[in-house]
């Protein structure tokens, strides 16, 4: 009985090697793709709930400040963190509708005269004795209101686009030149998350 020819038998050896190489690259890209969405930051907590006043998000992150960031901070350069969330509603007949978009910023600075660290966000200021305490204050938010109750419909067709990062765009202009992962300033994480009908998080596959 004649066996069907395999792909390896049909392709010339150089073409076969190229095909195998491309397959390995594709597999590697698929394995690394999820990692590309997080640079030095992981989400240790992420939850949503629907309350009387709207959709609320609580999250916390886990990361350590790289040495170059600590050095800049100790020299009096304030650093900034930013969380951004968009709430979308799926629409089969048109592009998805963005129901709400919220941004929260944290400013972390060192006060040489008092030897304290200050965290500023939303017009509020807090002073901390140690850097670890100050960094803990910028790692997340609790019951952050993303959308008003009147903006939400009970059809279970919503999802979130979330990002959290060390915002280098707010650094002094000379410091922005050449910033990147090799210099240790890349800290970020992103997450796209579907919501259930009760606005809790859908289980990730």
Secondary structure, DSSP 8 states (H G I E B T S, - for coil): ------HHHHS-HHHHHHHHHHHHHHHHHHHHHGGGGEEB-EEEEEEEEEETTEEEEEEEEE----HHHHHHHHTT--EEEEEEEEEEE--SSSS-EEEEEEEEEEEEEEETTTTEEEEEETTEEEEESSHHHHHHHTSEEEEEEEE-GGG--TTS-EEEEEEEEE-GGGS-HHHHTT-SGGGT---EEEEEEEB-TTS-B----
